[in-house]
Amino acid sequence: MGAVLLDGKSLSREIEDGLKIKVNELKKDGIEPHLAVILVGDDPASHVYVRNKENACKRTGIKSTKLILPVATSEEEVLQIIDEMNKNNDIHGILVQSPTPKHINELKITERIYPTKDVDGFHPWNLGKLVQGDMRGLIPCTPAGIMKLLNNAKINLVGKKVTVIGRSRIVGMPLSLMLAQKGIDATVTITHSRSKDIEKICMASDVIIAALGIPGFVKKEWIKDSSVIVDVGISRVIDTSTDRHKLVGDIEPSAIEKASYMTPVPGGVGPMTIAMLLTNTVKAAINN
């Protein structure tokens, strides 16, 4: 028997439906949630991601502004634009699409955005809230989306051994904090591509969450029967049988034969990330 799919696409639309009602209520009170996205350069994948966010804003009634800047735009110019958006009370959320060109320091950019407008949830103030177990700040979107997926499937994490593969400030580290907090109470192990005996760690895990960006890194043989698998990775590779591109995750697709629950790629974590971005934007508008 194969795993039950954790359908992020379906759940994200349910969240959007709820947000649409909330946005309409806010508009009646004279508040129009507004997300501003800055895109520097011409990375094709980034343009797709930004377009998906725009479409999601349209579906929920959130105002969106997109600012596309040439790849040669200086770091100082981007910082000045952020300063202007910080001062604009009509803008509730600011997002700088990652990755930025090499000459732009993403950490410096993130720190310049007001914490109350940091809808990505990457500002040190918001991440610091997580360290304290305080969920009142703006929470990183992908980890928040994963937690929603697990909660929606009524997966009990109390005392469960959860292995997070990947230690980024975007997914791995904040997600680990959320999993270990009181009320969730998972036993969390953080691993990465250089961890020793990672396959043995995975084999002893009740839940595996892979966020490395390495196609097929986690093998089917590493999966314990009836474990829960969350695949955050998404990479474009050539399908040798058709000579066409296809999207794959960090976990071998055949792992579905051993898992009890598993996220599809695509259609699992990705839509949830956007849904939580919209959630943060509405939250920022309410708290403005």
N, C-alpha and C positions, 0 to 999 in steps of 0.2 A: 504494500500500500504506500502511495506517495504522500508527501507532506501536504498539509493544508496551506494554500497560498495566502500570505498576508497582503491583501489587495490595497495598496496605497492609493491607487487611482480612485477607487470607489470611495474610500474613507475621506480622501482630500476633497471630493465633491460634496460630501456631507458637511464637512467643515466650512467649505465655501458657501453653501446654502445658509448656514447659520450666520456667517459673517455678513452676507448680503442683507439679511434682516437687520442686523446690528448697524450696518452702515446707513441704511435707510432711516433708522431711528436717530442716528447722530446728525444726519443731514437736516432733519426736522428741527433739531436744536441748533442749527447753524454751523455744524462742524462737518467738514468734508475731508475724510482721511486722505492723505496725499503722500505718495511714495515717489521719491526722486532717485533715479538710477544714473550713475556716471559710468560710462564705458570708455576706456582709453585704449585705442588701437583697433586692429581689424581681425582679431582672433575669431575664426568662424564659429567655434563652439560657444564662445562668449555671446556672440550675437544671437544664437539660438536660445541660450538661457535667458537673455534679456527679453527676447520676444515672448517666451513662455510666461515670464513674469508679467509682462504687459497684458497679455491675453487673460491671465488670471485676475488682474486688477479690473479689467473690463467686466468680467463675469460677476464680480462682487460689488461693482460700483465704486471702487477705490480710484481716485484720481491718480494718474501716473505721468511722470515727466521723465523723459529720456534725454540725456545729454551725451552725445558721441563726440569724443575728442580725438584728434590725430595722435598717432603713436609717438610723435616727437614732442608732445605736450610735456612741459617740465613738471617736476614734482611740486614746485612752488606754485605753479598755476593751478594745479589740482587742489592744493591746500587752500588757496584763495577762494576757489569756487565753493569748497566745503564751508569755509567761514561765512560766505554769503548765505548759503543754505541754512546754516545753523541759526542765523539771525532772522530768517524768514519764518514767521509764525504760521504761515499757511502750509509749510512743509513739515510733515510729522515724522517721516522716515527717510533716512539717507543711506544709500548703498553704493559702494564702489565695486563694480564687478571684478572678480578675481578670475584669472591672474592679471596683474598689471604688468606693463613693460618693465624690464630689468632695472631701468634707472629710477623707478619709483618704489620707495620702501613701503610695503603694504602695512607694516606695523605702525609706521608713522602716520599713514593715512587714516588707519582705523582709530588711532588715539585722538585724531583731530576732530572726529565726529562727536557731537554732544552725546553722552551716554543715553539720554532720553530719546534721541533720534537714531540710535544705533540698532536698527532693526535686524542686522545680521547677528547681533549679540556678542560681538568679538571685542568690544572695548574692555580694557582692564577693570573698569568699574563693574560692568555686568558680569564678567567672569569671576571677579572677586565675590560678588553676591552668591554665586554658585558654591564657591569654596566654603562660605559661611552657612550653606544650606538654605539660603534665602532665595526663593523662586519669584520674588516680586519684580526683579529686573527684567530686561529683555533677554530671553534665553536663546542661545544658538539654535538655528532653525532645524538643521539635520538631526541633532540629538533629540530635540523636542519632538520632531516628527516620529522618530524611532520609538520614543516612549509612548506616544499616542497609539502607534500601531500595536505595540505589545499590550497596552492597557485595553484597547478595543477588543483584542482577541482573548481577554481575561487570562493572560498568562501570568501566573503567580511567580514572582521573582524572589520571594523571601527565602533567604538562605541558599539560593541557587548559585552554582558556580558559573559565573559569566566571564568569558574571555573576550576582551576587546583587542582586536588586532589593528594597530595604528595609534599614534600618540599625538596627532595634530591638535592645534588649538581650536580647529574648526569642528572636529568630530570626536576623535578619540578621548582627549583629556576631559572636555566638558561632559561628554556622555558618561564617562567613568564616575565622575562626581555625582551625576544625577542618579545613576544606578545604585550607588552606595549610600545615598542619603536616607535618613530615617523615614520609615513609611514604605520605602522600596526594599531596602535591606538585602540587596544582593551582595554576594562575595565576589569582588571584582579583581581580575588579573589583567594588567595592561601589558600587551606584547607588541612586537613590531618585527620588521623583516630580519633584524639581527638577533632576535631572541633565540636562545639555545633550547633545543628539544621542544620547539613550538608545536610539533605534531602531537607529542605526548600530552602537552597542556590542553590542546584542543580535544583530544580523545577523552579527557577527564571532565570536560565541560558540559554543563546543561544547556548553556546558551553561547553561541559564537556570533560575534558582530565584527565583520571584516570591513575595514576602511583604509585600504592601502593603495588602491589604484593599480594593482598588479593582477592582470587577467589570470584567473584560475589558480591563484596562489594556494588557496585552501583545497586540499584534495578530499575526495569522497572517503578515502580510508581514514581520514582524521576525524570523521564525524561519528559521534556516539549515537547509537540507535535512539530515536525519539527526542533528539535534542532540537532546540530552536535555532534557526539560522537566519541572520539578518545580513544581507549583502549590500553594503553601501557603495562599493566600487562600481564604476561604469566606464568601460574602455571600448574604443572602436578598433576592431581587428578584421583581418581578411578571413572570410570563410573559404577554406581551401576547396571545398566541394562545389562551390558556386562561383568562386573568385570575386565575391562581392563583400562589402563591408557589413559587419553585424556588431551589435552591442552585447558585451559580456560583462560579468561581474568578477569579483575577487575570488568567488567560490565556484568550483566545478559544478555545472548544472546537474550532474548525476547525483549530487548530494541530496537531492530531493527524494531519492529512494530510501534514505535512512532517517531523514529529519521528520519531526512531527509538524513543524511549521517552518515556512521559508518564504522570504520575499522574492518576488520575480524581478528580473532585470531585462528590460526596463519595466516600470509600472509599480515598483515597490516603494523604495525610500524617496526617489526623486520627486514625485508629486506631493509627498508629505512635506518635503523641505519648502516648497513654494507655498503650501497651505499655511505653514507656520510663519513664513515671512509675512503673509497677509495678516495673520493673527497678531503678529508683533506690530504691524503698521496701525491696525485698529486700536490696539492697546496703547500705543504711543499717542494716538489722537485723543483718546479718552483722558490720558494722564497729562496732556499738554497744558 
